């Protein structure tokens, strides 16, 4: 449903008893249609099993012995007709709408809270008759087996519990299979007695009883008052009839079951009344005392003795029959009581531990009533109870039979709390008026006749007053709000609180929780405070009602706490009066008690208790007022908190949108950078490739080679810028892949130190190195990235230090390495210490140095990705300290191979074939011109399809595949080549798209290496040689370095022409030519130390440092 949710939903989870529908049998709820799976006949037999109670015989015998046959028979006939007439509409509506007697009472004139009174009346009926039946069973056990009464009480109570736990399923099986046995055992002894003493029937019909006369209105009324207590038995019938299937299916069977087991129970009941009446008179005629003749066990003991003869067999049959009757009726009493107590307490406490709990409670209360001796005061107890029972049923029937046909009440039965007033004055008022008049009549206020006919007075009053109140109120107290559709045509709905599925008849729309809610969760909710119908709450109704009848000058006194006090005081007074009346009835059975003294004592106790009730009620009201005040304050603070939370949610939503926009922009930027890099790398690949090839051409003059070198260096600078941008984008996108290499850390550091030692010497600054002695031999990290970071930090220090020194210190502790680079450069202002790590930031210090402004940015990002960080400390004018901390775990079992640089021979690739598949003809030509001089046989293809055909014909040893082919993806081509049988060939993927690089691990089974454009010819050559396992010449290129402490200018130097050639090669950046020239220089032992020192610059591709060193060597020796 649409609407603003006003209370946070908290999922309700019921315990295993309340959640089990087999145990619950839809207590507090509409009986689901899916649960009405039994046939009409089966349900009818189950309900009719309740007519087996022996209290009928006891009542029939008792009223006959007291008032004679004429009065008893007339009372039985009249009461039976009245019970049938009232039971018919009740059973019809209950079966039609699938509700128990409490839910029916709610919707038929009593309201949601008003029906709690009737639930208590009904629950009292169940435990009173449970106690009566249990006493009868205990009598039988004592008579037949000699078991003491208290043990008999306990046994009769406990035997019922396991049978009732599983609800109608177990009860139905019990009633159906026991029905034939019960009928046989019920009829046979009676027939035997009648056949043995045919004259007994005539004497029975002429029995005058203790009154000693014939028909008498007072005696008739007194007898009817006792029998009228059974009018509530319709509630137990309804608890089973609600399981009748849909009346539209097998309508005749439905009506037959309804009539026979609903109001029809009284037909069987009237016969049992008469049987008890006959057997009681028979026992008195045969010399049994009057107080014993009314006991059913003695009645049937005589009957079975007449059937099989006196002896153990007749006693055994008597005991079996009484136990069977007691079990059949008490499973019904206990079952009905558990439902009644569930309805009663759920509305008062807003909790429901499960019907099984209230089953045990009802049995326990019945056990206490047994001990109080309810059976000894049977007539008085039932006569007193009948007024309440008749008043309730009369008001209920008046609404069903009169108000609904006249349109004074809604045509259906609405039982859900969400739609009902707490108090409906129609039913509550009619029952109160009927109870009041019948009570006054019972105490003799209207004379002896009125006292005798008090139940009839209650019935007539309820039937008259209910329509009058409905007419006066125009029926506006039936529905607090109109039901709203919750299912949109569906047959079932999911409750928003317990999240279980219920049929639409069992749900309501809840504005407090902004969703559909089941009737059970609605009944038990204690947090909503009836937000859907605040005008329908009980205290509001009472206050409005009193304000309408109280003079205006007194209305200011009508406040909620005053109303609550009056209500609590009145209900408590009625309860105490009821309990004292029961005690008086119990004590009054003892003839040795002075009744006048008893009444006086009861009144004194009652007055004293009124004082206690008043004080207790006022304290209760004060507690409620304090609780409500605290609750109102809590709700106010909660509302403020909810508003604050909503404001935070709006802010969070705005921040989330801003974050998503920023992430979208960042993603777009990354995509743009990647796409731009692809577009730039393709032409750069051609520029750099041909530049590298032209630099090797010795036919070109020095000027031309210099121009080509400038072009190649510019392209290399642009390529480095692109790589830096891509590194930043990868780190930000979380897609930077790190390798785990085993690094021989000491040789690793020595290479870097030797490189920068030459630079420092050439620049004329001191370079001090301090490496911890406990440095492990091998550590694990990404060697490429570690080298990149350390070289960048040292390069910056060398670049910006023009005098003084640069220190390089390495510490290692707990597998964490710290690299410190300390210089005496110009320093960095404090406000710029973080800005230097931002992309493209260049400090305006007045000193310029080449670079992109990405070095430190990339270094810090890489360090953090590798689990470390870079920290900086600086003092302007004194220098800076950069500290790199990284986790470098020690590697104990190293597998590093020995690495040795070799020169390449012209025929190193002889006999090997390479297939280049690329749609860029320029790229194919560059690769062919680079690899052909090395002896490789080159093949080329423009498309994937052409590449597959060429591969099948030539069977090359290595493939160079472009990823972005026009007719097929390069990865797919690699997979097809493997599938075509090229399993031994090596596959190198080549692409200008950096976004493809993360796929290398995914496609690992199909390729062996990945090369980014623009292609570095030297690196590509090394990759190809490594993959093909080709060896090179034995002449060493890298020779041991001399001690760095020997000044460069002190080393032997070659003649000026050779130095000039080296300077030319340095100016054009021809690394390969420099390597060859230095290798040639190293063949002379005199110049080998110098060649080794200069080779360090070449390895680092530090052309500036090499140029500075060569310029130093050109200066004349002092």
N, C-alpha and C positions, 0 to 999 in steps of 0.2 A: 504494500500500500504506500501511497505517497504521503509524505509528512516528515517533520523534523524529529529525529530521535532525541528524546529528552533524558533518557537514563541509559547509561552504558550497559550493554548486554553482558551478562555473566552466565556462561553455560551451566545449566543445571544438570547435575548427574545424580540419578536416583540410585539408592543402594540396590543390592541384588534382589531383595524381596520386592521392593516397589517397582523395579524395572522388569521383573518377570511377569508377563501378562497371564501366564497360567496360574500364578499365585495370586495376582491382583484381581483377576476377573473384572477388570474395568471399574474398580471402585473409584468413586468421585467423578466418573466420566460417562460420557455417552457410550453405549454398547455398540462397538464397531460392527458394521454389517458383515465383515469378513469373519467375525467371531460367531455369527449365528449359523453355525454349520450343522447343527442337529435338526432332525425332523421335528415337525410339530408334535407328533405323537410322543417322541422321546422327551421333549421338553415338558409336555403335559404330564407324563408319568412322573418325572422328577419333581415337579411342583406338587402333584397330588400326594406324593409320599409324606408331605408335611401333615396330612390328616391322620397320621398314625398315633398322635400323642394321646397318652392315657389320661392326661388331665381332663379330657372331655368326659371320660367315664367318672372321674372323681367329682367333677363339677355337677354332672347329671345326678349322681348318687347323693351328693351333699345337698343340693337344693330340693331334691325329692324328700329326703329324710327330714329336712327342716320345714318345708312348706306344703308337702303332700303332692300327689301325682297331678291333680287338676291344675294347680298353680304352676308346677314345674313344667308340665307338658305345654301349657299355654305360653309360658315364658320362652320355652325352647322354640316353639313354632313362630312366635312373633319376632323374636331376636334373629332367628334363622332367616326369615324373610327380609328383615332390615339389613342384615349382613350381606345377603345376596344382592340386594338392591344397591347398596353402597359400593360393594366390591366390583360390580360390573363396569361402571365407567372408569374406575381407577385402573383396573386391569386392562381395559381397552386402550386407554391413552398411554399407559406404560409400555405395552407391547408394541403399539403403533410407532412410538417415538424412541424406543430403545433406551428407556431411563429407569432407574430404580425409584423407590418410593420417595427418597429424599429429593432427588432431582425433580421428580414430578411435583412435589410439594412446593419447591422453590418457584417454579413457573406457574403454579396454579393458585396464586393469591397470597403467598407468604413472604416472598422476597428472599434475598441471599442469606442474610443473617437471621431473619425471622424464622426460617426453617430449621435453625439450630435447636429451637425449643422442641419442635416435633421430632428431630433426630434423637434428642434425649428421651422423649416419651417412647419412641420406637425402640431405642436401645434398652430402656427399662423393661419393656414388654419381653424382649428376647431373653434377658438374663433372669427375669422373674419366672417365665415358663421353663427356661432351662433348669432353674433350681427346682421347680415343682416336679419336672420329669426325672431329674436326678434323684430326688428324694424318693420318688416311686420306685426307681430302680434299686436304690439302697434298701428299701423295704423288702423288695423281692429277694435280694441277696441275703438279707438277714433272715427272712422267713424260710428260704429254701436251703441256704448254705451256712447259715449261722454267722455270716460276716458282720462285724460291728458296723453300725451306721456311719461313723466318721470315715472308716476305710471305704465303705460303699460310696459315700459322697465323692471321695478322691478318685476312686476308680471310674465312676460314671463321668467325671469331668475330664480325666486324662485320656480316656479311650476315644474321645471325639476329636481331639486336636489333630492327630495325623490324618484323619479322614477329611477334614475341612481345609487343610493347608492348600491342597491342590484344587480348591474351588469346585465349580460345577462339573468339571470333568470327572473327578472322583465321586462326587455326590450322585451324579446321574447314574454311574455304573452301580453304585450301592443301591439306590432306590429301585432301579429296574429289575435287578436280579432278586432282590428281597421281596418285591411286591407280591408274587404268588404265595410265597411262604407266609407272609404276614396275613394275607386274606384268609388262607386256610386256617391258620392258628387262631385267627380272630373269630371266625364263624363257627367252627366245629364245637368248641366248648359251650357257646351260647345255645346252639341247636341241641346239644346233649342235655343242658339244664331244662330247656323248654320241653323236650320230649319226656324227660323224667318227671316233671311236675307241670302238667298242662293246666292245672288249676291255678298255678302261680300267676298267670297272666291276668286273670280276673281279680285276684287279690291285689296285684300291683296297680291296676287301674283304679282300685277303690282305696288305695292307701292315702291316709289323711295327713300323715307326718306329724311333726312336733306341735304344729299349730292346732291340731285336733279338729279342723273343720274342712269344708269344701273350698270352692273357689272364692278367693278374697283378693280385692284389688291391692291391698297392702302386701300380702304375701306374693301375689303375682309380680308386683313391682320390685320387691326385694329379690326374687328369683331372677328376674330379667336383668337387674343391675349386675349380678354376678356374671351372667352369661354374656352381657354386652362387652365385657373386657376383651372378648375374643374378636372384636371388630377389627383390631389392629393386625390380626393374622393375615389380612390381605397384603400387608407389606412384605411378608415372607413369600407369598405367592408371586408378587410382582418381581421380587429379586431374581426369580427363575424365568418368569414369563417374558422378561426383556430380551431373552435369548431366542424367542420365537422368530423364525425366518420371515421374510417379506410376505405380508398378507396378500399381495397380488398373485402369489404363487400358491396353488392348492388352497384356495380360499375356504372351501368347506372344511378341510382338515385343520386349517388355522382357527376357524371359529369354534370347531368342536373341542380343540385343545384349550382354547381360551375359556370357554364356558365351563368345561368339566373340571379344569384344574385351577381356574381363577375363582370366580364366585361359587363355582360348583363344589368347592371343598366343604362348604357349610352343609351340603346335602349329606355327605359322609359324616360330617361333624354332628349333625342333628341325630343321625342314627346312633352314633356313639354316645351322645347325651342320653338317649333313651335306653341303650344297652346298660350304661352305668346306673341309670335310675332303676331298671328292672333288677339287676344283680344286687344292688344295695338293699332293695326291699326283700329280695329272696334271702339274703344273708340274715337280715333282721328277723324274718319269719322263722328262720331255723336257729334262732337263739343267739346270734352274734351281737355283741354290743354295738350301739349306734356309732360310736366314734371309730370303731374298727371296720364297720360294714362299708364305709365309703372309700376304703383303700383298694385301688385296682388290683394289687397283687393278691389280696384275699378273694376278691371277686373271681379272678380267673383261676385261682387255685381250686375253688369250688367247682368251677366249670370243667377244668381238666380232670378233676377227680370224678365228676359225673361221666366224663368221656372214657377214661381208661381205668378208673377206679383209684381209690386212695393209695398213696405209696410214693416211693422215690420217683417213679416215672412221671406221675402227675406233677410233683414238685419240680422235676427237671424241665418238663414242658412249660410250666408256669414261668420258671426262671428264664428259659430261653426266649419265650414270647415277650416278657417284660423287657429284657435286655434289647431284643430286636426293635421293639417299639421305641424304646428310649433312644437308641442310636439313630433310628430313622428320623425322629423328630428333632433330636438335639443337634444333629449335623446341620439341620435347617436353622434352628435357633442360633447356633454359634456362627454360622455363615452370615445370616442376616445381621446379627449383632456386630460382627467385625466390620461390615459395610457401614452400619449406622454410626459406630464410634469413629470410623475413618472420616465420615462426613462431618461429624460433630467437632472433633479436635482439629481437623485441617483448617477449618475456618477460624478457630480461636487461636491457634498457635502458628499458623502458616507453615506447617511442616507435616510431612507424611512419611513415617518410617516404614510403612507397608501394612497391608491388611492383616498379615500374619501376626504382627505385634498386637493389633487390637483384637484379634481372635483370642489370643492368650489372655489379654486384659478382660475380655467379656467373660471368659470361663472362670477367671479368678474372682470376679465380682459375683458371679452366680454361686461359686463355692462359699463365699462369705454369707450370702443370703440364705443358703441351705443351713448354715450353722445358726443363723438367727431364728430359724424355725418358721419359715414362710408358710410351710404346708399346714401347720397347726392353725394359722390365721387365714386360711385360704379364702373363705367367703368375704371376710372384712377387707382383705388386701385387694381382691379383685373388684369389689363394690366401690372401694375408694378410687382405684385406678381407672375404672370404667368411665367416670365423668370426663377425665382428661382425654382419654382415648376417643370417646364419642365426639367430643367437641372438635378435636383435630380432624377426624375423618368427616364429620358433618360439614365443616368449613371447606374442606378439600372437594367433597362431592358437590357442594353448592356451586363452586366455581366451574367445575366440569360440566354439570348438568343444567345449570341455570344461566350463569354469567356468560359462558362461551356461546351458547345458542342465541342469547339475546344481544350479543355483540358488546357486552360490557367488559370483556377481557379478550386479549388476542386469541385467534383460533388455534395456534400451535402451542407447544410447550418450550419456552425459552428458559434454559437452566444455567446459562453461563454467567459468571460473576460480572463480566464486562458489560452486560446488557441489563442487569437487574438493579432495582433499588435494594438497599439493605433491608428495609422494612416495607412490606406492602400491607397497609392497614386493612385491606379486604379480608385476607385470611387470618392475620394476627388479631385484628379487632373482633372478628366473628368468633374465633376460638376463645379469646379472652372473655367476651361477653357470655358465651355459653358455659365456660368453666366457672365464671363467677356465679351465675345463676344456679348452676347445678350444685356448686359447693354450698351456697347459702341454703339450698333446698336440703342438702344432706345433713346440715347441722340443725335442721328443723325450723328455719326462718319462715318457711311458707306452709308449714303444717305437715302432718304425717303422710298424706297422699303425695304431696310434692316431693317429700323425702324419698318415698318409695319409687317415684317415677323420675328421679333426677337425671338418669341417662337419656330418657325420652325428652326431657326438658332441654338438655344440652344439645341433642340432635336437632330438635325443632328450632331452637334459638340460632344455631349455626346456619341452618338452611335459610332462615329468614334474614338474619343480620348481614350475611356476606353479600347478597345482591343489593341490599340497601346501601352498604358502604361503597360498593362498586359504582352504584348509580350516583351517589353523592360526590364521589371523587372523579367521576367520569372515566374511570379506569386508567388514570394517568400514572399510577404507581406500579404498573406492571413492567414497563420498559423504561429504563433510564436513558437509553439512546437507541436509535434504530440500528439493527445489524447492518454491517457493510460487507459487500462481497470480498472474499479473500482468495478465491480459487481461480477466477477467470475461466470457468468451464471445466476445471479439473475436478476429479473426485477426491483427491488427497492433497494435503498441504504440509509443508515442512515447518515445524514450530521454530521460531527464531530464538528461543531460549534453550530448550532441551535438544533441539536439532533432530528430533524424531519426526516421523511422518504420521499424520492423523487424517481421518476423513473430514471433509469440510464441515459436517454437522458438529464436529467436536472442536472447532477452532473459531477464533474471533480476531478481528483486526485490533491491534493495540497501538494507540498513538504514543504511549509512553516509550515503547521500544521500537516504534516505527516498523512494525512487521506483524505477520500472523502469529498468534500464540494459541497453544492448546488449552483446553479448559482446565487441565490439571495444573499446568504452570501458572495459569491465571489465578486459580484458587489459592495456590501456595505463595504467590508473590507478596512480599512484605515491603517492597521498596517504592512501588508506584503510587501508593496512597490514593488509589482510584482517580488518577489524573484524567481518565476518560469520562468520569461521571462524578465530579466533586459534590454536586448538588444532591447525589443519591446516597451519601454516606449517612450512617445511623445518627451520629450526633447532630449533623446538620438538619436531618429530617425532624428529630425530636425538638431541636431549638425552634425550627420554623413552625412546627405544630403547636408548641406551647405559646409561641408569640401570637398565634392566631386566636387563642382562647383566653389569654391572660390580659387583663386591662393594661392600657398603654403605660400607666405610671409604674407598673411593676415589670415591664418588659426589660428594663436595663439589668434586672437581676438574672434574667435568663441568659446565662453565659455557658460556654461549653463545659466548664468544670462543674457548674451547678447541675447541669443535665447529667453529666457522667456520675456525679455523686448520687443523684436520685435513682439513676438506673442501677448502679452497683448496689446501693442500699436495698432497693426493691427486689432485685433478683436474689440477693443473699438472704433477705428475709423470707422470701418464698421457699428457697431451698431449705432453710433451717426449719420452717414450719412443716414442710413436707417430711423431713427426717423425724421431727418430733412426733408427727402424726403416725408415722410407721412404728415408732417405738411404742407409742400409746396403744396402737392396735395389737402389737405383740404382747405387751404386758397385760392388756385388757382380756386376753384369753384365759388368764389365770383367775378363777372365780374367787380365790381367797384375797384378792387385792381390792382395797377400798377405792372404788372408781371416783368418788368425789375427791378424795385426797390425791389421787393420781392426776386428775384434771387440774387441781389447784397447784400441784407441784410443777406440772408441765407449763402452766402459765407463768409461774415465777421464773422458771428456767428460760422461757422464751423472752420475757422482759429483760432479764440480765443479758441474754445473748444479743438483744437489740442494741444495747449500749456498746457491746464489743463490735457488733457489725457496723454501727455508725462510725466509731473511731477507725476501724480498719478500712471502711469505705473511703473516709476522708483522706487517710494516709495514702491509699491507693490512688486517689484522684491527684493528690499533690505530687506523687511520683510521676504520674502520667503528664502533668503540666510541666514538670521539670524536664522530663524526657523530651516532650515536644519542643520546649524552648531550645534545648540543646540540639535537637534535630533540625529545627528551623535555622539555627545559626550555622550548623554544619552544611545544610543545603545552600544557604546564602554564600558561605565561603566556597562551597563546591561550584556554585554557579559562577562566582568570580574566577575561580581557577579554570573552569571550562572556557570562559571567555578568553582568559589569558592563553590557554592552550590553543584555542582557535586562532588567536592572533599569531602565536608562534607557528602554527601550521600554515597560515597564510604566508608568513615570512619564509618558512622553510620551502613552501611551494615556489615562491618567487626566486629564492636562492637556487632551488633545484633547476628552475627554468633557465636562470642565468648560467648555472654550471653546465647544463646541457648545451646551451648556446655556445658557451666557451669551448666545450669539448668538441662540438660540431665544427666550430671555426678552427680549432686546433687540428681536428682530423682533416678538414678541408685543406688546411695549410700543409699537413704532412702529405696528403695525396698530391697536392700541387708540387711540393718539393720533389716527391718521388717521380711524378710525371715529368717535371722539368728536367730532372737529372737524366731521365731516359732520353729525352729529346736532345740534351746537351752531350751525353756520352757518345751517341752515334757519330756525330761529326768529329768529336774530340778523338774518337778511336782512330779515324782516318788521319787526322792531323798528326797525332802523336806517333802513329805507326809509320807513316811516311817520313816524319821528321827523324825518327830513330834510324830508319834505313838510309836516309840521305846523309846523316852524320857519319855513317860508316864508309861512305863513298870517298875514297882518297883522291879521286879525280877532281873533286871540287876544290876551289881555292879557299884560302883561309877566310877571306871576307864572306864568301857564300856560306861556308860552314858556320861562321859566327852568326850570320843572320838566321840560319836554320836552328842553331842552338837557342837563340833568343825565342824563336817561335815555339820550340819544344819546351823550353822552360816556362813560357807563358801558358802553354796548354797544360803543363804539369801543375802550375799554380792554380789554374782554374779547376783541374781535376781534384786537387787537394781541397779546395773550397767546397766543391760538391760533396766530397767524402765527409767533410766536417759537418755540413748541413744534414747529411743523411744519418750520421752517427747521432746527432742531437735528436732528430726525428725518431730514430729507432729507440733511443733511451726513453723519450717521452711517451712513446706508444707501448713501451714494455716489450719490444720485439728484438732487443739486442741479444744475440746468442753469444754466450761465453763458452770457450773450450776449457777443458781441464788438461793442461799440459804438465809434464814433469820437467822442471827447470833446474839445471845445474847452476845454482844461484851465484856461486863464486865466479865461474867463467863468464856467466851472463853479465855480472857487474863489471868484470875486468874489461870486457869488450866496450862497455859504455864509458868506463873511466879512461881507457886508452884513447877513445875517440875525443873526449873533451879535454884530456891532458894536452893533446897537440894543439887544440884550439886555444886553450889558456896560454900555452907557451907562445903561440903565434901572436896572441893579443897582448902579451906582456903582463898577465895577472897571475897571481898564485892560485894553485888548485890543490887543496888539501883533501885527502880522502881518509876516512876513519871507518873501517868495517869491523863489526863485532867479531870476536874470535869464536863465539859459540854459534855462529851462523851454520845451519845444517848444510849438508852437501846438496840435497835435492828438496825442492818444495813444489807444491801443486798450485797452479794458477793458470790464467790465460797469458801466455808468454807475449803474444803480440800486443795485447792491451797494456800489460805491465811495462813493456819496453816503451810503448807510446807515451805513457804517463811520465816515466822517469826521464826520458830524453827530452820531453817538452819542458819539464821543470828545470833541468840543467841548461837546456838551450836558452830559456828565458833569462836565467841567471847570467850566463855568459854574454847574452845579447845586451843586457842593460848594465853590466858592470864594466866600467872603462878604466878603473884603477882599483887597486886593493887586492881582494881575494874572493874566491868562491870555495866554500867548504861543502863536502858531501859526506854525510854520516849515516850509517846504517846500524840500527839496533834490532835485536830479535829477542822476544820474551813471550813465553806462553803461546807460541805459534802465531804471534802478531808481530809483523815487521813494521818498523818506522824508518822511513827515508826522509832525512832532513837536508834541505838545500839552503845554505846560508850564504848570502852575498853582501857586498859592501856597496851596492848600487845606490841610486838616488832615493830609494824608499817609496812608500805609498802612503798618502794621507789617510787618516783613520776613516773618513767618510767614504773612501773609495775601496776599502778592503773587501767589501762584498760585491761592489759593482764590477770588479775586474773579472768576476766569474760569470757575468752576464754576456750573452752572445753579442759579438761585434762591438764590444765596448773597448775603446782605446783611451788611455789616460792622456790628458792634455798637459804633459809635463815639460813640453818644450823640446823633448828628445824623441825623435822618430826612429822606428825600427820596423823592418818588414814583417808582415804577417797578416792574417785574416781577422784577428780578434776572436777566434773560436777555440784557441788552444787550451786555455785554462777552463773554459766552459766544458769542453769535451772531457778534459782530465778529471774534473770534479764529478761529472755525471758518471764517467766510467768507474771512478773510485767507489762511488756510492753503490753502483750496480754490483760491483765486486765485493761489497760488504765492508767497505772502509770509508774514508773521507780524507779531504785535504783541508788543512788549517793554515792560516797565514798570520804572521806577526810582522809588523813593520814599524820602523821609526824613520820619518822623513829626514834625509841627509845622512843616515847611518846604515841603511840597508834593510833587507827583508829576510824572513825565514819562512819557508814553505815546508810543511810536514805532511807526508803521505803515510797514513796508517792503513795497513791491509792485513787481512787474515791469510797467512801463507802456511798451510799445514805442512808438517814435515813428511817426506816420503822416504820410507826406510828401504824398500826393495825397488830400486830404480831400474828402469829398462831403457835408459837413454843410450842410443848408439853413438859411436864416435863419428863426428862430422868433420869432413875435410873438403876444402874447396879444390876444384880441379879446373884446368883449362879445357875448353871444348875443341875437339878436332873437327876438321871440315867434313869428315865422313862418319860422324858419330851416328847419324840416322840412316846410314846406308842399309838398304834391304827392308826398310820399314815404310809403310804407307799410311797417310793421314787423309781422311775425308772431311772437308769443311762444308757444312750445310748451313747456308746463311742467305737471306734474300737481299743482302747488301753486297753488291759486286765489289765495291771498294774494299770492304772488310775481307772478302775472300782473297783479293789480290795482295793485300798487306800481309796476311798470314802466309800465303804461298811464297812471297818474296823473302819473308823472314825465315821460313823453314827449309826452303830449297837449298840454300847454301850449306846447310848442315847435312845434306845427303838424303833427306826425306823425299819420298815420292808423294806428290800432292794430287788429290782429286777434289773436285768442287761440285756442289749441287745447289740450286736456287730454292727448291721446294722440298718438303718432306717426302712426297711421292717420288721425286727424282732421286732423292738421297737413298731411299730404300732400293731402287733399281740399281744405282751405282754400287751400293754396298754389296748386293748379291753378286755383282760381276767382279768386283775388285777384292772383296774380303779384307778391308783395311785393318791395321793394327790399332788405330785410334780414331775416334770421331770427335770433331769440334762442332757442337750443335748449338745453333742460336735458339733461344727460348721462344721468341716471337715470330714463328714462321707463318706465312700467309694461309697455308692450307691445313695445318695441323700444329697443335701445341708441341713445343720442343720436348716436354716431359713425355707426352704420348709417343713421340717418335722414338725416344730412348726406350720406352717400354716395348714398342713393337720390334725394335732392333734386337732386344734381348730375346723376345719371343721367336724371332726369325733365326736364331741360332748364333748370334754374335755374342756369345757368353764370355769368350776370352778377350775380346777387344775391350779397350779402355774408352770410356765416354766422358768428355769434358763439356759441361754446359757453359755457354757464353751468353751473356745478356747485358743490356744497358739498363734493365729495370731492377732497381734495388729491392723492390717488393717481392721479387721472386726468390731472393736469397734465403728467406726463412723456410722455403720448401725443400731445401737440400736434404734435410734429415728425413722428410717424408718420402722422398723419391730415392733414398739411398740404395735400394736394391738395383736401380737402373742406371746410376751414373757413379763416376769415381771422383770427379772434381768439379769445381765451379769457379769461373773466372768472370770478373766484372769488366765491362767496357768503361773507359778506353783501356785497351789491353797493353799491359807492360810486357814488351817483347821478351825481356830477360826473364821475368817471372814466369811467363807462359812457357818459355823454353825449359826452365828448371822443372816446371810441373810435368811437362811432356816427358822429359828424360826420366824423372822419378817414376812416373806411371809405367813407362816401358822398360824400366830397369836397365837403362843404358849406362855403361861406364864411360869415363873420360880419360884423358891423358894423365900420365903420372906426374908431370911437372907441377910442383906446388905453387899456388898463387899466393897464399897467405904464409908468410914466414914469421918466425918468432919475433916479437917486438923487442926493441932494445929498451934499456932502462929509461923511463921518462925523465929522469933527472938530468940526462945529457942534453944540453941546449941544442936546438935544431940547427942553429948556424954553426955549431961546432962539428957537426957530422960531415964526412966527406961528401962533396957535391959534384955532379957531373958538369960537363962543359955547358956553355951558354946556349948552344943550339938545342941540346936535349931539354934544358930548362924551358926554353922558349916554346918548344913543341908541347911540353906539359902544360904551360900557361895557356896556349891556344886551345888545347883539348878541354881545359878547365873552363875557359870562357864560353865555349859552346855547350858545356855540360855533357860531353860525350863520355859517359861512365865506362862503356865497354872499351873505348879507345884508351882511356886512362888505365884501366886494368891491364890491358895488353902492354902499354908503354912501361908501366911500373913492373910488370913481370919480366919484361926485357931488361929493365934496369937492375932487377934483382939477380940476374944471372952473373953480374959482376959483384963479387964478394965485398968490394970496397963500398958499393952504394946500397947494399942490401938493407942495412939499418935505416937509411933514409927512405928507401922504397916502402919499408914496413910502416914507418911513421906516416907517410903520405897516404898509404892504403887505408888507414883508419878513416881519413876524411872521405875517401871515395865510398867506403862501406856505409858511412852515414849520409852519403849524398850531400855533404856539407861543402858546397862549392865555394862559399865565402871563406870558410876556414882554410880550405885548400889554397884559394887564391892568395890569402894573407901569408900562408906559409911559403908559397912559391915566390912572392914578392920579397920576403925576408931572405930567401936564398939567392935572389938576383943581386942583392946588395953586396958590394965588395967586402972581402974578408979584411977585418981590421988588423 
